[in-house]
Amino acid sequence: MLEAAHSLPDDIAALKAMVLASRAELAARDAELRNRDLLIEKLKHQLAGLRRQRFGTASETLDQLELGPED
């Protein structure tokens, strides 16, 4: 941690620029994660519909058991 502090510039403007760049990068990553989460949910619903179409409603109860409490 001390090594990282020594590599930071002493100039306040440069530090502010680094913080702003880090925030922008973090916001972009957060947006990407949100988009991935939305895609995962969309695909889960699509898969459930296809399973329901193919196997009937009995497959939904199996999905509920397979997913477990973490989903």
C-alpha positions as CSV (number, residue, x, y, z in Angstrom):
1,M,0.0,0.0,0.0
2,L,2.9,2.4,0.8
3,E,4.4,1.6,-2.6
4,A,1.2,2.7,-4.3
5,A,1.2,5.9,-2.4
6,H,4.7,6.7,-3.4
7,S,3.8,6.2,-7.1
8,L,1.0,8.9,-6.9
9,P,1.8,12.3,-8.2
10,D,2.1,15.2,-5.8
11,D,0.2,17.6,-8.0
12,I,-3.5,18.0,-6.9
13,A,-4.8,18.5,-10.4
14,A,-3.1,15.2,-11.5
15,L,-4.6,13.4,-8.5
16,K,-8.0,14.7,-9.3
17,A,-7.7,13.6,-12.9
18,M,-6.7,10.1,-11.8
19,V,-9.7,9.9,-9.5
20,L,-12.0,11.1,-12.2
21,A,-10.5,8.5,-14.6
22,S,-10.9,5.8,-12.0
23,R,-14.5,6.7,-11.4
24,A,-15.3,6.7,-15.1
25,E,-13.7,3.3,-15.5
26,L,-15.7,2.0,-12.5
27,A,-18.9,3.4,-13.9
28,A,-18.3,1.7,-17.2
29,R,-17.6,-1.6,-15.5
30,D,-20.8,-1.2,-13.5
31,A,-22.8,-0.5,-16.6
32,E,-21.3,-3.6,-18.3
33,L,-22.2,-5.8,-15.3
34,R,-25.8,-4.4,-15.3
35,N,-26.1,-5.2,-19.0
36,R,-24.8,-8.7,-18.4
37,D,-27.2,-9.2,-15.5
38,L,-30.1,-8.1,-17.7
39,L,-29.0,-10.5,-20.5
40,I,-28.7,-13.4,-18.0
41,E,-32.2,-12.7,-16.8
42,K,-33.5,-12.4,-20.3
43,L,-31.9,-15.7,-21.3
44,K,-33.2,-17.5,-18.1
45,H,-36.7,-16.4,-19.0
46,Q,-36.3,-17.4,-22.6
47,L,-34.9,-20.8,-21.5
48,A,-37.8,-21.3,-19.1
49,G,-40.3,-20.6,-21.9
50,L,-38.6,-23.0,-24.2
51,R,-38.5,-25.7,-21.6
52,R,-42.2,-25.1,-20.8
53,Q,-42.9,-25.3,-24.5
54,R,-40.9,-28.5,-25.0
55,F,-41.6,-30.4,-21.7
56,G,-44.6,-28.7,-20.2
57,T,-45.0,-27.2,-16.7
58,A,-43.3,-30.1,-14.9
59,S,-39.8,-28.9,-16.1
60,E,-40.4,-25.6,-14.3
61,T,-40.5,-27.3,-10.9
62,L,-37.3,-29.1,-11.7
63,D,-35.7,-25.8,-12.6
64,Q,-36.8,-24.4,-9.2
65,L,-35.1,-27.2,-7.5
66,E,-31.9,-27.0,-9.6
67,L,-31.5,-23.3,-9.1
68,G,-31.4,-23.3,-5.3
69,P,-31.6,-20.4,-3.0
70,E,-28.6,-18.5,-4.4
71,D,-30.5,-17.6,-7.6
